[in-house]
Amino acid sequence: MAKKVGITRQQYKDIKKKDHQQMNAFLIRFWQDGYNDGLAAAKKVNISPADIENAISGIKGMGETKVKAVMQRIYKLYEEAAK
């Protein structure tokens, strides 16, 4: 479960005192921190095309031909992302 996101009472009081420019800078920093945390969390997950192939090959109705077609697209995406 993800950690609970919230602000402390002191942060709330500080936010109430901010003018437009200060609040804008605060929100940009807040967003950037969240974005960086999400990016770091995403880098921890390393799923290979072989993992995907194993997962979809076990789905009922996914025959060998369909799995190969899907995997061709996935390999193409991985190649494009590596560029």
C-alpha positions as CSV (number, residue, x, y, z in Angstrom):
1,M,0.0,0.0,0.0
2,A,1.3,3.5,-0.9
3,K,2.3,5.8,1.9
4,K,-0.3,8.3,3.0
5,V,0.2,11.7,1.5
6,G,-0.8,14.8,3.5
7,I,0.5,17.9,5.1
8,T,1.2,18.8,8.7
9,R,-0.6,21.5,10.6
10,Q,2.5,23.7,10.3
11,Q,2.6,23.2,6.5
12,Y,-1.1,24.1,6.4
13,K,-0.4,27.4,8.3
14,D,2.5,28.2,6.1
15,I,0.5,27.6,2.9
16,K,-2.3,29.9,4.1
17,K,0.3,32.8,4.5
18,K,1.6,32.5,0.9
19,D,0.9,35.0,-1.8
20,H,0.2,34.0,-5.4
21,Q,3.9,33.8,-6.5
22,Q,5.0,31.9,-3.4
23,M,2.1,29.4,-3.8
24,N,2.9,28.9,-7.4
25,A,6.5,28.1,-6.6
26,F,5.4,25.8,-3.8
27,L,3.1,23.9,-6.1
28,I,5.7,23.5,-8.8
29,R,8.2,22.1,-6.2
30,F,5.4,19.8,-4.8
31,W,4.6,18.5,-8.3
32,Q,8.3,18.0,-9.2
33,D,8.9,16.1,-6.0
34,G,6.0,13.8,-6.8
35,Y,7.1,13.4,-10.4
36,N,10.7,12.5,-9.3
37,D,9.4,10.0,-6.7
38,G,7.2,8.3,-9.4
39,L,10.1,8.2,-11.8
40,A,12.3,6.6,-9.2
41,A,9.6,4.0,-8.4
42,A,9.1,3.2,-12.1
43,K,12.8,2.6,-12.6
44,K,12.8,0.0,-9.8
45,V,10.3,-2.1,-11.8
46,N,12.2,-3.9,-14.6
47,I,9.9,-6.0,-16.8
48,S,11.5,-7.7,-19.8
49,P,9.7,-8.7,-23.0
50,A,10.2,-12.3,-21.9
51,D,8.2,-11.6,-18.7
52,I,5.4,-10.2,-20.7
53,E,5.4,-13.2,-23.1
54,N,5.2,-15.6,-20.2
55,A,2.3,-13.7,-18.7
56,I,0.2,-13.4,-21.9
57,S,0.9,-17.0,-23.1
58,G,-1.0,-18.3,-20.0
59,I,-4.2,-16.4,-21.0
60,K,-7.0,-18.6,-22.3
61,G,-7.6,-17.8,-25.9
62,M,-4.1,-16.5,-26.6
63,G,-2.7,-19.0,-29.1
64,E,0.8,-19.1,-30.3
65,T,0.1,-17.0,-33.3
66,K,-1.6,-14.2,-31.3
67,V,1.2,-14.2,-28.7
68,K,3.8,-13.9,-31.5
69,A,1.9,-11.0,-33.0
70,V,1.6,-9.2,-29.7
71,M,5.3,-9.8,-28.9
72,Q,6.4,-8.3,-32.2
73,R,4.7,-5.1,-31.2
74,I,6.2,-5.2,-27.7
75,Y,9.7,-5.8,-29.0
76,K,9.2,-2.9,-31.4
77,L,8.2,-0.6,-28.5
78,Y,11.3,-1.7,-26.5
79,E,13.5,-1.0,-29.5
80,E,12.0,2.5,-30.0
81,A,12.3,3.3,-26.3
82,A,16.0,2.3,-26.3
83,K,16.8,4.8,-29.1
